[in-house]
Amino acid sequence: MSDLDLIVGAAREAGGIALRHFQSADLEVTQKPGDAGPVTEADLAVDRYLSDHLTGERPDYGWLSEETEDDQTRLETERQFIVDPIDGTRAFIDGARDWGVSIGIADRGRITAAAVYLPARDLLFSAALGSGAAKNGVSIQCSPRAEIDGATILAAKPNLAPDNWRGGTPPVARHFRSSLAYRLCLVAEGRFDGMMTLRPSWEWDIAGGSLIAAEAGAALTDRRGKTLVFNGVHPKTDGVLAAGPPLHQQLVSRLRTE
């Protein structure tokens, strides 16, 4: 079984586990230490399933997940699963549909297979390096838009504060979704022209979606225009920008980096 087939099947099964808890009146929610946000019994159940299943199938792969204490023996492996059991936990708690299971496989710093599944929408985004990206099995492509004025950008409001931009905030149309993985997939299918987050981003939030967007033709970098590299000692990137190459170049050139 290929890596892509493995994680696609796992994402669907994990989505089914999460749905059994979704919109439950007695959903157990706790707060992570250090104001790191909420976690639900569904996050933990999905994490247990994925860890057992995926590492059982690929015992030589490392493991990095939002809901598992980081074991840095992953740094000694060539390939790693990078997983967010439920990306968009706050949306999940609120009963909204914009959350998903995100799985990426890194090979020496580069994502080579990815699956992002939104169970409440029954949307499965997938990609393998060099083979293109798909939504529910149908090929997808990012927006070809080149002009920054009027571009539709997925971003939290603080990203568009004037102080972040040379010459002030560009006249883009801002939109928002809770899940970073879903934002990247929406750029991949051309629903929006780009996405950005200027805050440091955990690798598990973006690993799966980053390959899907890239295989759909988008350019992806951190906020300074640097290539994203995964399985870091401290697994965060310096923000994320994704858009078709001409628009991406404009966004990077307009951002302040000092």
Secondary structure, DSSP 8 states (H G I E B T S, - for coil): --HHHHHHHHHHHHHHHHHTTTT-TT--EEE-GGG--EEEHHHHHHHHHHHHHHHHH-TTSEEEETTS---GGGGGSSEEEEEEEEE-HHHHHHT-S--EEEEEEEETTEEEEEEEEETTTTEEEEEETTS-EEETTEE---------TT-EEE--GGGG-GGGBTTS----EEE--S-HHHHHHHHHTTSSSEEEE-S-EEHHHHHHHHHHHHHTT-EEE-TTS-----S-SS-EES-EEEE-HHHHHHHHHHB---
